[in-house]
């Protein structure tokens, strides 16, 4: 069975080397929608794959980190990167060009790690991320499956190369959340949400 939860975030970026001149040469933003699809062949004690309230914990925290932030490609010009960081408190530096496709892949890998590190509390079993859909506009989206997320031909996703600004981390309830995800340290789901 598959469940789907949609999250929204506003984000700015430049996608270098793309065909669209405006997109590759000017900072611009989008009102993104992120659809997170989870699957399991089991249901928990309440007859659910995974309580939507639990998705509002770590998964929402990660996606919300991109809200009202600028996503910066680590391979971009140092002067540009430093200027953005100087003038914006909320930024994320990633090792890939910040396209909708790469957002899908990054979210997939992070959520996959999050779920594998999570100690379930209500009979949830074998909960996996099925796919991620990122709507960049009303008419365009990208969808990522496991074989896409871990496809080295599309660029390696090394979580150690993803950097969240101090302003973003300061808003997290668990300031060590991303460290726990990176190192697969146990994350315990709350019993009540």
N, C-alpha and C positions, 0 to 999 in steps of 0.2 A: 504494500500500500504506500502511496505517496501523499504527503501533505505539503502545502505551499504557504509561505508567509511572505508578504511584501513589505519592504522598508523603503523609505524615501530619504534622499540626501542631495544637497546642493554642493557642487564641487567645481573648481576651476582647474584648468590645465592647458598645456600646449602639447600637441601630438606631433613631434618632429618627424620629418621625412614622409609625411602622408601626402597624398595627391592634392588635397584641398589646401590652397594657399592660405586662406584665412585660418584654418585649423593649425597649420604648421608654423605660422608666423606671429600669431596673436594669442595672448591669454584670453580665454573665454570660458564660460561656465555652462553647466547643464543642470537641469532638474532631473536627477537620476531616480529610477525605481529599481530596486534590487529584489528579485524573487529568489528565495531560498527554498529549495525542494528537498525534503528529507524523506527517507524511505525505511521501512522495516517489514519483515514478515511476521512480526509479533505486535501485540498491543499491550500497553501498560495496565496497571491495576484499574484505571478508569476507562479502559477500552480505547485508548489513544495511541498513535504512533509516538508522539512527543507533544507534550502540553505546549500550546502556543505561548503561554505565560513564561515557560522556560526559555523560549526563543528570544524573549525580551531581556534576557540576562546577557550572557557573553556574546551571542551572535549580534544582538542589537548594538551592544557596546562597540564592537569592532566596526560595524557599518556606520554607526553614528560618528565614529572618529573621523570619517571622511566628509561629514557634513560641515558646510561653511568653512571648508579648508581648500588649500591648493595642493594638488598632487604634483610632485616634482620627479622627473626622470633623473636618476643618479648619473646617467651618461651625458647630461646636458652641460652646457657651458658653466664653469664655476662662478663667474661673475653674476650670471643670471640666477643661479641657485642661491648664492649668498644674498643677493638683493631681495629675492622673494622671502627668504627666511628673516631678513632684517625688517621687512615691512609687513609681515604677516605672522601672527602668533600661532595660527593653526595651519600646519603643513605636514605632509607625509612625503618622505622620499622613498621611492621604490626603484628596484633594479631594472625595470622595464618601462617602455613608453606607455603612458597612461591612457590607453585606448579602452573602449568598452570591453573588448576581447580580453585584454590583460587584467582589467578589474575583475572580470568573471573568474579568471584563473587564480588570481591572488586571493579573492574571497573564498574560492573553493578550497584551496590548500589550507588557509587559516582555519576555516570552519571544520574541515576534515580533521585537522590536528586537535582542535578544540573538542570535538565529539569523542575522539579516541582517548583523550586525556580525562574525560568527564566520568566521575563516579555517579551513576544514576541512583535515584532514591525511591522511585515509585514503580518498579517493575519494568522499566523501559529496557528493551533488549535489541541488540544488533541495529541500532539507529545509525544510519549512514547518510551522508550527503549524496543526493541523487544528481542534482545539477544546480547551476546558478544561472539566472537570466538577469542581464543588466540592460535596462531600457535607457538609452542615452537621450532619445527624443521620443515624441509620441509615435513616430513611425519606424524607428530603427532600434534594434536590440541585438545583443549577442548572447548565446547560450553555451555554457561550458559543462562538459561531462568529465569524469575522472580521467579518461584517456587524453583529454585536452589539457587538463590542469597539470598533468605530470609529463607532458610531451616536451622533451628537450629541444625539439626542432622549433618550438614556439618561444624558446627562451626559458632558461632555468629560473625557478622561483626559489630563492634562498631567503628564508625568513630572517636570517641574520642581517640581510641587506635592506630590510624594511625599517625605516626610522620614523617614529611618531614624535612630533614636537613635544616639548615639556608641557605646553598649554593643553594639548590633547590628553596626555597622560594624567595631568592633574585633575581632570574631570572623571576619570575612571574610579569606580567604587573600590576596585581591587587594582592598585597601582602596578602590581606585578603580573597582571593578566596576560599581557603579550609574552612576557618571559616564560610564564607557565606553559603557554601554547607552544612556544618555540622549543622548549626542552621537554615537552610532554609530561610536565609535573601534574600531579593529580589536581583536578578541579572538581569540587563537590557541588552538585546541584542542590539548591535549597529545597527543603521539604515543603515550604509554603512560599508562594509568589503572589 
